[in-house]
């Protein structure tokens, strides 16, 4: 792609995201529509004055200006705001700004204007003639990243890395940029890890501040990337959980020791990556403290990239600790952020968050409109164009579609659609193995479901090899629901019972949390609910009732969750030795039936009717 075509695409995406026609933009920037048309068609490279006007009108904050190629003219010395900026050649200026290029405002070069990354490293002087090439490649990579083309961004960052041969700091900057790109869920990027290790080796022992900050950033990225593998087939040597967690905690300690000398951008980056590195191992409350700190530092740094990262992280952690109202407010703030950024990925993330909240609130029609409509269209387009790693968006789309059909009691439709192939193809990821077992239960394939659970147990030491948090929690929750469904149908319960205790131990350790699947995809419900289901499988109805009552306190504002909890409690009551406790069971089932019919939860409604036909003495 030529520089003209690259600028054209960035301008077109920005303009359309802002909801402006070419004529409207023409009036706002005071350039003719025909001239703008040539720019958008890639046949004319604009001058810096037009690029600056478009940056202002479209809130691009330097992204478009940064896409202009360096011109062979005298250089302006680099200032604290960023890399050298060269004045443009005279052109047909009709804008309101000065005729030459001006340095971008502080913090707006690179992706501080696009997705908020800090300005390109001030290494041009040490790189000699290759400096301007390096800076340009980084800026172009940042622009591709904003547009959602992570593979394109990666190619440009790698080219910058090669152009910076002989400059350890510049190379490390390029690798940091590469590390910020999304990775396939559950997979480790071995090539990236090798480059990170190479850069860390070259920076070892250096105590100058730029080297220290880069070393902190790279170490944090390494800790996070090592935790991406979730099984023997996807992990790498040296990625044992304790090793990665120790690295993350170590770099956080070093960060604290070196504050306040460390810059805000480095502070944000270390918090972001270390939080993800700890996600499967640390308590949700600990991560909430990190994400709240990240939000505060990101706001002070004015980094739009890290503000976006912080808002998503904060919403996730608030949801996990059960602060749904606070999370809803954070999601609203992210909506404002996404609207300002005009970024495809920010828009997709916002739609995903909105769909998650819609599913939680039982607003299935609104959720379905996004999940089976625009979300899939965006994901399919970006993946078809090889813009993002193939599974980054599609697993989230699949997870939300799966849970939507589960809540609606329409899992059979999932089996009859191409989506089911996606579930089976991703069984290297534990939650999908559990999801397949539950889907088999809900479509009447109970023996197959039991086989699936037992095979999963055999591969994981009877469910004893899960980490204490993160992806392990939704996996255990879905397995608990599958086991409960099999117990209701009295299918091979004796074979399943030996594997119930480790699942209970995992879930019981999170009594006040909501179970979140994905990053984020869906809220499955309170962990206490799934503890209650397993207690019922184990024949402990009184214990189950205690768990379910705790779950109600967390789910009382979710109609769909309350419907399931009422039916769960009715089943537990009916197994109680107390006649007084059993007496309330049928009333709960009738209430659940009414809400299930109102929300369109067909399978729950069916189960309620079946329950109401049972004898009052229980089973």
N, C-alpha and C positions, 0 to 999 in steps of 0.2 A: 504494500500500500504506500503510495507516495505521500509526502507531507501535505500536499493540497487535499488529497482524498481523506487523510486522517483528520485534518482540521474540518473538512466538510462534514464528516460523519459526527464529530463531536458537536459541532454547531447545530446540526439537524436534530440530534437527540435532545440536546438542551432546549432548543426552541419548542419542539413538540411536547416535551415534558412540562414546559411552562405554559402550554395551551395557547401559544401564539401562532398566527399565520405569518407567512413571509411578509405580507404587506404590513401587518401590525408591527413586526420587528423593524421593518424598514422605517416606519414613522418614529419609532422609539430611539433608534440609533442615528437617524438623519442621514441614511444612505439610501440610494435608489433600490427599488425592488429588483430590477434587472441585474444590478451589480451583486446584490446578495444572492440572487439565484445562481450566478456564475460561481460564487464562492461555495454555495451549498452543493453544487454539481461537481466540485473538485477541479474546475477549469481555471480558477483564479485564486492565488494565495493573497489574502488580505494584508494590509499594512497593520502595524501595531496599534494605530489609533482605532481602527474598526474592531480589532480583537479586544482592545480594552473596553470599548463601548459595549460590546456583546457580553463580556465578562460581567460588567456592572448590571446590565438589564436582566441577564439570565442568572444572576447570583452564582456565577461560576468561580469567582474569587481567584482569578489568575490562571485557571486551567487553560482557557483558550489562548491567552497571551503566551503561556508556556509552550504551546504547540508550534509557535512560529519558529522556523529554523534560524539558527544564528547566521548573521550576515557578515561578510568579510569587510568589516569596518573597524575603526578604532574602538578599543575596549574601554568600558567604564569600570574603574576598580570595584571589586566586590565589597559590599558593605555588610553590615550585620543582618540585613534582611534576607540574604540568599546568595546564589552564585552570580557571576558576572552577567550583566545584561547589556547587549550592544544596541546602539541606536539603529533604527530601521532606515531604509532608503526613502527618499521623498516619494510620495505617491499622490493619488487623487484624494486628498483629504477633504472630507466633508463633515467630520465628526466635531465634537466639542472639546476634545482633549488636545494636548500639545502634539506637534507633528512627529516628534521622535518617540522611540520607545522609552518608557520610564521603568525603573526598577519596580517590581511588584511589591505591594505592601508586605510588611514583616509577616512571615508565616504563611504566605499565600503561594509560594512557588511549590512545584511538585503537587502532592496530593493534599496539602493543607487546603487547597482550593477544591480539589476533586473529592477525595474521600478523607481528606484531612491529614495526610501524612506530612511530616515536617519537610522543610525546604530541602532541596538537593544539597548534598554535602559540599562544603566549600573546599573542594580539592582541586579545582581547575589549575591553580597556580603550581601545585606540586606535580600535576600531570603534564604540564607543558602543552604541547600541541594537541594531546588527546583529551584535555580537560573539557573543552566545549563539546566534543562528541559525547563524552560521558554524561555531562549535564543534560544534553538534549535527549539522549536515550532514556535517562531516568524520567524526565518530564513526559516523554511520549509513553513510557510504560505506565506512569501514574494515570494518564488520561485513558489508556486502554482499560486499566483496572476500574476506573470510575464507570466506564461504559459497560462493565460486566464481562469484558473479554479478558479473563484471567490467563488463558493460555497465551494470548497476544502480549499481555503485559509481561508474562514470564519470559517470553522470547526476547523482549526488549531489555529486561533487567539482566538476562544472561549475556546479551550483547554488551551491556554496560560493564558487567563484571569482566568480560574479556578485554574490553577497551582500557580497563584500569590496571592492566598487568603491571606489576611493579609498585603499585600504591596499595598498601595493605588496608588503609582506612577506607578508601573508595570501594575496594572490593567487598569489604565487610558491609558497607552501606547497601550495595547492590544485593547481597545475600539476605540482608534483613528485609528488603523489599520483596524478594522472592518468597521468603518465609511467611509473609503476611497473606499470601494467596490462600484460598480455601483448599483443603485437601479432601480426598474421598473419605467418607466416614469409615472408620474401622481399618484404614490402610496406613502404612508408614511409607513416607517418601524417602527412600534410601539415598537417592541421588542428592536431594537437598541436605540430608544429614551429613553426607560426605563433605559438601561445601562448607557447612557450618563448622564441622570439625577442623577443616583446613584453615578457615579464618581464625578460629579460636587458637589454633597452634601458632599462627603468625603474630597474634596479639598478646600471647602469653608473656607475662612479666612486665608489660608496659604499664606505667602508672600515670601517663598523661591523660587528661580528662576525656578527650575524644575516644581514645582507645579503651578506657575503662567503661565508658557508656556503651560502646559497641559490644564489648565483651559481655556486659550485663544483658543486653538485648539478645545477643546470639545464644547465650546460655539459657535464657528464659524460653526462647523458641525451641531450642533443642529438648528441653524438659517436656514441653507440650507435645512436640512431634513424636517423641518416644512413646507417649501414652496413647497414640492413635490406634495401635494394633490391639485387637480385642480377643485374639485367639492365637493358637500355635501357628496357624497358616499365615497370619498377617503381622505378627510381631517380628522384631529383630533382636539379635543378640545384644545384651546390655540394656534391654528395655523392660527389665523386671520392675514390677510396680514400686518396690521400695527404692530402687535406684532413681527412678524418675521423680518420685516425691521428694526424696532427699535433695536432688538437684534444685527443684523448685523452691523448697524451703530455704536452701542455702543461698540462692540468688536473692530471695526476698530479704534475708538477713543482711546480706552485703548492701543491698539497696538502702535499707534503713540506716546502716552504719555510715553510709556516704552522703545521706541527706544533710543539709539542703543543697549541697554542691551539685547534685545530679539535676539535670534539666527536666522540665515537666514532661517532654516527649518521651524521654527514656523512662521516667517514672511510670507513665501510662503504659508503655509497651511491656515493661516487666510485670506490672500488675495484671494486664490482660492475659499474657501468655502463662504466667504462673497460676493464675486462677483456673485456667483450663487444664493445666497440668495436674492440678489437685482435684479436679472435678469428680473423679471416680473414687477418691480416697478420703477427702476431708468432709467434715460435717457441713451441711448447707448453711448453717449460721455463720461459720467461719468464712465461707465464700461470699456471703452477703456483706460482711464487713469489708472484704476486698473490693467488691463491685461498687459499694457506696464510696469508698476512698477513690476508686478509679473515676467515678462520675465527678467528684469534686476537683480532682487534679485535671481532668480533661476539660472542664469548664474554664479553669484558670489558664490552661494552655491554649485555649481557643482552637484546638485541633478538632475539626469536624469529623475526621476519621475516628478518633478516640471517643468523641462524644457519642457517636453512633454505637461503637463497641460497648461503651459504658451503659447506655440505656438498655440495650438488649441483655447484657449480663445482669443488670440490676433487676429487670423484669423477671428473668429466669429465677434468680435467687429469691426474690420476693414471693414468687409463686411457690417455690419449693418449701419455704418455711410457713406457707399458709396465709401470707398477707396478700390476698387476692385484690382487695380494694386498692392497696398501695400499688400493686403491679398494674392494675387497670389505669391508674393515673400515669405511671411510667410509660405505658403503651401509648397513651394520648400524647405525651411529650415526644415520643419517638415518631408519632404521626406528623407532628409539626416539623421535626428534624428531616424526615424523609421528603416532605413537601418542599422544603427549602433546598434540599440537595439535588432534586431532579435526577436521582440515580435509579437505574433499573433495579439493582439489587436492594437498595433501601426500600423501594416500593414493594418489591417481592417480600422482603422481611416484614414490612408493616402488614401486608395482606395476610401473611402466615400468622402473625400475632393476633390479628383481628379474628381470624378463623378459629384459632385456639380458644379465644375468649367466647366466641359464639357457640362452640361445641360445649364448653363448660356451662354456659347459661341455657343450654337446650334450644338455641336458635338455629336449628338444623338447616332450614331453607337458606338462611343467609350464609351459613358456612359452606353449604354445597355449591352455591353460586361461585364462590371463590375457588374452592378446592377442585371442583371438576370443570371449572371454566378458565379464568384468567391465570390462575397459578400453574395449571398444566400447560397452558399455551406458552407462558414465559419460560418454564423449565424445558419444554420440548424444543423451543426455538434456540435457547442458549446452548443446550446440549447438542443439538443438531449442528450448530455452527462451531462446535468445539470451543465455546467461550469459557465454560467452567468444567471442572472435573465431573465426569458423567453422573456420579451418584450424589453429588452435593445437594442438588435441588430435588432430584427425583425421589430420594428416600423420604424427604419431608412431605412431598406431595402424596406419596404412597401411604405414609403413616397417617396423614390426616384423612385420606380417603378410606383407609381401613377402619379407623375409629368412627368415622361418620356412619359407615354401614353397620358397624357393631352397635352403635347407639340406636340406629333406626331398626335394628333387627333384620337387616337385608344382606347378611353375609353371603347368602347363596348367590347374589348378584356379583359379588367379588370373585367367587369361584368361576363364574361364567364369563369373566372379563379378562383381558390381557394383564390386568393388574396382578392377578394371582401368580403369574409367571415371575413377576417382580419379587413377590414374597419368597417364593421358592429359590430364586436365583441368589438372594441375599442371605441365605441361612448361615453364612459365615459370621453374621452379626447376631449375637445371642437373642436379642429381643425378637428377631424375626422367626427364630426357631420356636420361641414361646408363642408368638402370634399365630404361627401355622397350627399349633396344637389347639389354640382357642378357636380358630376358624373351623377346624375339623369338628370340634364339639358343637359349634353353633349351626353346623349344617348336617347334624345327625350322624357323623362318621366317628362314633365314640371309640371304637376299638383302634382305629387309626390314630386318633388323638392320644390314647393311652400309650400306644407304641412310640409316638413322637416324644412324649414326656419322658418315658423310660430310656429311650435312646439318648436323649439330651442329658439325663442324669448320669448315664454311663460315661459320657464324654467329659463330664465336668466333676468327677469325683463325688457324685451324689449331690451336686450343687454346692460343693464346699470350696470351689476355686474362683468364686466371684469376688470382685473387690467389694469393699464395704458400702459403697455409695455409687452415685453416677448412673451408668447404664445398667448396673446390676439391679437397682431398685425397680424400674419398670419391667425388667425381665422377670424378676421374682413375682411382681404383682400380676402379670399376665399368666404366669404359671399357676399362681394361686387361684385365679379365676377359672382356669382350665380344670384344675383338680377339683374345685368346688362343683363345676358342671358335671364332671364324671361321677362325683359322690352323689349328687342329686339323682342321677340315672342309675346309681349302684353299679357302675362299670369298673371292675378291677381295682377296687379301692384298696384291697389288701396289698397289691403290688406297689401302690403309690405311697402308702403310709411311711415306709422307711425314709422317704425323701422329703417328707413334710417338715421335720424339725429344722434342717438348715435353712429352708425358706422362711420359716417362722422367725428364726433367730435374726436373719437379715432384716426382715420387715419390722420386727418388734423393736429394733434399735432406732427406728425413725417414727416414734408414735405421734409426734406433732407436725409431721411433714405431709405435703401433697406429693404424689408421685408424678414426675414430669418425664415424658419420653421425648427423646430428640433434643435439639439445641436451638430453639424449642419446637416441638411438634404438637403434642397433645398432653393435657392433664388427665391422667387415668383415674385419679381420685385419692382420698386419704390413704396413707400407708396402713393406718389402723383398720380400715375396711378390709384390706387383703389379709391382715393378721387375723381378723375375725373370721374370714372365710376358711382359713387354714385351721383355726381352732375348731370350727364346726366339722371339718373333714376328720379331725382327730377325735371327734366325739366329745368335745368340751363346750356344750352350749352356753354355760354361764360365763366362761372366759370369753367366748365369742361375743356375747351381749355387751360385756365391758368394752371390748375393742370397738364395737359398732357404735356405742354411745359416744365414744371419743371422736369417732369419725364424723358423726352428725355435727359436732361443733365446728368442724372445718368445712363441711359441705353444705351448710344450711342455706346458702344463697345460690346453690346450683340445683335447679329443679330435676335435672336428669340424674344427678348423683343421689339426691334425696329419694327419688323413686326406687333406685336400686337398693339403697340402704334400708328402706321400709320393707322391701321384700326379703332382704337378707335377715333383718331382725325378726320378721314373721317366721321364717324357717328356723331360726335359732330358738325362738320362744316355743315353737311347737315341739321341740325336742327337750324342753325343760322338764324336770321332775315336779315342778310346782304347777298346780292347776291354775292358780291365779296368774302366773306368767303366761301359761298357754292361752288363757282366755283372751288376751289382747292380740293374738296373732292374726286372726281373721280380719279384724278392723284395720290393721296395718296393711294387709294385702289388698283390701278393698280400696284404701286410699291410694296405694301404689298403682292399682289398676286404673283408677280415674286419671291420674297424672300421666301415666304411660300412654293412655289413649289420646289424651290432649296433646302430648308432645309428638306423637307418632312413633313411639318406641314399641314396635310390633312384637318383638321377641319377649320383652319384659311383660307386656300385656298378656301374651300367651301363657307365660310362666305363672303370672298371678292367677289366671283362670284355673290353671292346673292345680295350683296350691289350694284354691278355694273349694275344689272338689275333693280334697283329702279329708279323711276322718279327723275329727277334732282331737283325737288322742295322739296324733303324730304318726311318724313312720318308724 
